[in-house]
Amino acid sequence: MPRKPPFQAWVLAAVRRIPPGRVATYGDVASMAGRPRAARAVGNIMRECREAGVPCHRVVGAGGALGGYGGNLELKRALLRAEGIVVFGRRIRAFASARWCRAARPTKRGGKSLPE
């Protein structure tokens, strides 16, 4: 399996930490991955992600907009609703209460930065 670029590995590790029933914005994930201004890069990584175990549906646009989800918005909406998140149209209702954000990247282990 080819190695992922470090930022991509941090992004995927951050997304894996989003608990069921909660969402984070592309900007939140970028901050958790150590590059707070890289929300667009996070979107690109999410668009290309096909890894099992990475809950990409929990990453949404600013203000609770659902985003694209590879063109399958109905699937994203269904997955979020199955986790108890109320979706109305293309937005998450009560977004502030569903939002989950960890500001800091995981700590370094043994002098190397590693995803969790």
N, C-alpha and C positions, 0 to 999 in steps of 0.2 A: 504494500500500500504506500503510495507516495506521501511524503511529508507535506503538511500544510504550512503555508507561511505563518509566522508567529501571530500576527494580528488575527488572522482567520481562526487559529486555534483558540485564542482568547475570546473571540466573539462566540464561537460555538460553546465554549465552557460557560460563558455568562448566560447564554440562552438556556442551557441545560439546568441552570440554577433557578429559573423562573418557576415558582410553584404552580400546581394546577389551580385554576380559578383566579389567577392573577395575570396581568399583562405588563409589558414594558415597552417603551417607545424605542425606535431605532436609535435615538439620541441617548436614551438611558443605557442601552446595550453598549454603545460606543464608549460612554463614560466608564462603564464597568470593565471594558476591555482596555482601558488606559488611553484612549484617544477621543476625548469628548467632542471634537469637531468632525468626527468621521461617520456621521449618521448615514450619509449616502453610501459609503463603503459597506456599512452593515447591511443596508438594503440589498446591495449587490451580492453579498455573501449569502443572505437569506434566500434570494431568488435562485441561486445555484445549488443550495444545500439539498442533498438527497439522503442524508444520513439518518438512519433509524435512531431514535432516542433523542433527537434534537427537536423540541417542540416549537418549530418556527411559527406556528399559528398564534403563539402568545406574544409575538413581536408586532406592534402596531404603529401607526403613524402618530404624529404629535396631535394632541387633543382627542385621541381616541378613534381616529379614522382607521378603518380596517386595513388599508393598503391594498396590495395586489394579490399576494399569495399565489404567484405563478399563474394568474388568470383564473383560478378556481375560488372565487370569492364565496360561493355558496358553501364549499367545503370548509373554509376557514370559519365562516359564520356558524356552521353546524358544530364544529369542534369546540369553539368558544362557548356556545350555548350548552353543550354537553358538560362543560366544566362549571356551569352555573353563572356565566357572564351574560348579562342582558345586552343583546345587540338589537339596535333599532335602525333599520336601513343600512347605512355604511358606517355607523358610529357605535361606540360602546356607551351605553347609558350608565351614568354614575361612574364615569371614567376615573375620577380621582380616587374613589374607594377600591377600584379594581387594579389600579396601577401599583406595580412593585418596582422598587428601585434600590439597588445597592450601589453606592457611589464609588466604593474602592475596589480595585482589582485584588485578586487573591495575593497573599504574601509570597515572597520569594522563598524557595526551598533550596538549601545547599548552595546559595549564591546564583542559582539559575531561576529565571522566571518560567514557571510551568503552569499550564491550565489545570484546573481541578479535575 
